[in-house]
């Protein structure tokens, strides 16, 4: 069994929790002040996911770089793969805030979306 300390980021309290787990399976959580800490710890141990943010070049726009992000978190172990794909992307103007740059990015149902509007 392994033991580690983690800070819950689910709410502003930021509980410093002690978690015990074995083979990526949560066994126990202590020092959390609410149930959200248990859910957060289980997700972090069993299936850690992150929203990825970056920029891609814009062709013909008023700015050179377009901020982009995944619209849902992806598995943490796929972040480097995601960045490799992002680094190969380009956007053409016009681009609107929320436009899908790449559908089913890394996983089905996860899209890479524009985080600002860019005009010609």
Secondary structure, 3 states (H helix, E strand, C coil): CEEEEEECCCCCCCCEEEEEEECCEEEEEECCCCHHHHHHHHHHHHCCEECCEEEEEEECCCCCEEEEEECCCEEHHHHHHHHHHHHCCEEECCECCCCEEECCCCCCCCCEEECCCECC
